[in-house]
Amino acid sequence: MKDSLVIVKVGGKIVEDNDTLQQLLKDFAAIPGKKILVHGGGRSATAMATRLGIESKMVDGRRITDADMLQVVTMVYGGLVNKNIVAGLQAKGLNAIGLTGADGNVIRSVKRPVKDIDWGFVGDVEAVNTDTLTTILNQDMIPVLAPLTHDGNGQLLNTNADTIAGETAKALSRIYKVTLVYCFEKPGVLLHEDDDNSVIPYISYYDFPRLVEDGTISGGMIPKLQNAFSALQAGVTSVLITKASNLDTLTGTTIAL
């Protein structure tokens, strides 16, 4: 019988505001058993880059990471944001450890090849080191993963946090019964964008194309759901999209094949 593991991915908007961060830490701490937290931090990176006079370049909501921007995201994601979360979890009595993909060789990536767009130092996940993560989890410690990976040759790479959460869930599903939770500022996938009471409780793989075609699902929610279905197909037990403040009940939109 596999042990249960909850992997929570939380967006930068939540971890960058102290009030929502404190609520997240409280609710995350209440989740029983083994767990992993994966975080973003894009707004903080953009703000820091502006302070340093470095231009932020985005395409479809994704960051182009040149050499200067890589230094910024390394400082912000692997430093400021990650360590604030770790310190907050320690204050809740949870023994957390902050990691980039380079720490313990946890996540190795390959630099995204140049096609229509040169994304710069952006990594696509190649391998997740389940031995390191299970060793940490078995010590009753909580990995807090920043959205940074490495290529094994000394190069750090900026890597999408949703992808890190999904790939980590896939790899660990061979060992644990994994629940993957994507948290953002809404209570789930909404039927009507401006109505938080219009949560779609259940989306199947067969519903997805229709909901994209009619415009119910659009923008950044499309790759989030694609990651969710990919995780389920690889053996993850369940995927939930919800608001961080719903972690105590784990209610929201359940994604299923």
FENDA-V69706 format. One record per pair of residues at least 24 apart in sequence whose ideal C-beta (glycine too) atoms are under 6 Angstrom apart, sorted by the first residue. I is the first residue (numbers start at 1). J is the second residue. D is the distance in whole Angstrom. If there is no record, write none. Layout:
i: {I | I}
j: {J | J}
d: {D | D}
//
This chain:
i: {2 | 2 | 3 | 4 | 4 | 5 | 5 | 5 | 6 | 6 | 6 | 7 | 7 | 7 | 7 | 8 | 8 | 9 | 9 | 9 | 9 | 10 | 10 | 10 | 11 | 11 | 12 | 12 | 12 | 12 | 13 | 14 | 15 | 15 | 16 | 16 | 23 | 24 | 25 | 25 | 27 | 27 | 29 | 29 | 30 | 34 | 35 | 36 | 37 | 38 | 38 | 38 | 38 | 40 | 40 | 41 | 41 | 41 | 44 | 44 | 45 | 45 | 45 | 48 | 48 | 59 | 61 | 64 | 64 | 65 | 65 | 65 | 65 | 66 | 70 | 73 | 74 | 77 | 77 | 77 | 78 | 78 | 82 | 85 | 86 | 94 | 95 | 96 | 96 | 97 | 98 | 99 | 99 | 100 | 100 | 101 | 101 | 101 | 102 | 104 | 105 | 106 | 107 | 108 | 109 | 109 | 109 | 121 | 121 | 122 | 123 | 123 | 123 | 125 | 125 | 128 | 128 | 128 | 130 | 130 | 162 | 162 | 166 | 166 | 169 | 169 | 170 | 170 | 173 | 173 | 177 | 178 | 178 | 179 | 180 | 180 | 180 | 181 | 182 | 182 | 183 | 187 | 187 | 188 | 188 | 188 | 188 | 189 | 189 | 200 | 202 | 203 | 203 | 204 | 205 | 205 | 228 | 232}
j: {176 | 177 | 176 | 33 | 177 | 34 | 176 | 178 | 31 | 35 | 179 | 36 | 165 | 169 | 180 | 37 | 181 | 38 | 161 | 165 | 182 | 39 | 183 | 244 | 40 | 184 | 40 | 41 | 42 | 43 | 185 | 244 | 39 | 81 | 43 | 44 | 245 | 244 | 88 | 92 | 247 | 248 | 92 | 94 | 248 | 137 | 142 | 143 | 144 | 145 | 161 | 164 | 165 | 147 | 161 | 76 | 77 | 81 | 76 | 81 | 72 | 73 | 76 | 72 | 76 | 117 | 220 | 119 | 120 | 120 | 121 | 122 | 158 | 120 | 121 | 158 | 156 | 146 | 147 | 148 | 146 | 148 | 146 | 144 | 144 | 142 | 141 | 142 | 144 | 141 | 144 | 143 | 145 | 146 | 148 | 148 | 149 | 150 | 150 | 132 | 129 | 132 | 149 | 152 | 149 | 157 | 159 | 157 | 158 | 158 | 149 | 157 | 159 | 163 | 167 | 167 | 168 | 171 | 171 | 172 | 224 | 227 | 227 | 231 | 231 | 236 | 231 | 234 | 235 | 236 | 237 | 236 | 237 | 238 | 231 | 236 | 239 | 240 | 224 | 241 | 244 | 243 | 252 | 241 | 242 | 252 | 253 | 241 | 253 | 253 | 254 | 253 | 255 | 256 | 229 | 257 | 255 | 257}
d: {5 | 4 | 5 | 5 | 5 | 5 | 4 | 5 | 5 | 5 | 5 | 5 | 6 | 5 | 5 | 5 | 5 | 4 | 6 | 4 | 5 | 5 | 4 | 6 | 5 | 5 | 4 | 4 | 5 | 5 | 6 | 5 | 5 | 6 | 5 | 5 | 6 | 5 | 5 | 6 | 4 | 5 | 4 | 6 | 6 | 5 | 6 | 5 | 5 | 5 | 6 | 5 | 4 | 6 | 4 | 6 | 5 | 4 | 5 | 6 | 6 | 5 | 5 | 5 | 5 | 6 | 5 | 6 | 5 | 4 | 5 | 5 | 4 | 5 | 4 | 5 | 6 | 4 | 5 | 5 | 5 | 5 | 4 | 5 | 5 | 5 | 5 | 4 | 5 | 5 | 5 | 6 | 6 | 5 | 4 | 6 | 3 | 5 | 4 | 4 | 5 | 5 | 5 | 5 | 4 | 5 | 6 | 5 | 6 | 5 | 5 | 3 | 4 | 6 | 4 | 6 | 5 | 4 | 5 | 6 | 6 | 5 | 4 | 5 | 5 | 5 | 6 | 4 | 4 | 5 | 5 | 5 | 6 | 5 | 6 | 5 | 5 | 5 | 6 | 5 | 4 | 4 | 6 | 6 | 5 | 4 | 4 | 6 | 4 | 5 | 5 | 6 | 6 | 5 | 5 | 5 | 4 | 5}
//
